[in-house]
């Protein structure tokens, strides 16, 4: 059985790596860059939409908290438990309304200005 020296094995591995790995043509690199830019544009749009929905939910949460009756022990219960249930209901309503898009605050935040300015 022949013994292969570690140096010969390393040389063979390097030769094999050079033969199998070739640089991509420049057209492929450009298409990858274009795809990456398109994906980052979509990612930025989805992040903007999420931020708009979160802002709308926060605003609605504050409004609903004020609109909910303060003396609602018969509906939510007494003490801390009633306060927690009331808060959970307000939070769920605000999140659901903001995700449905029926109020429209998030869309107003996301949409660009008609003259092309960015709020300056």
PyMOL commands that set and color helices and strands:
alter all, ss='L'
color gray80, all
select helices_A, chain A and resi 6-20+26-67+73-76+79-100+105-110
alter helices_A, ss='H'
color red, helices_A
deselect
rebuild
show_as cartoon
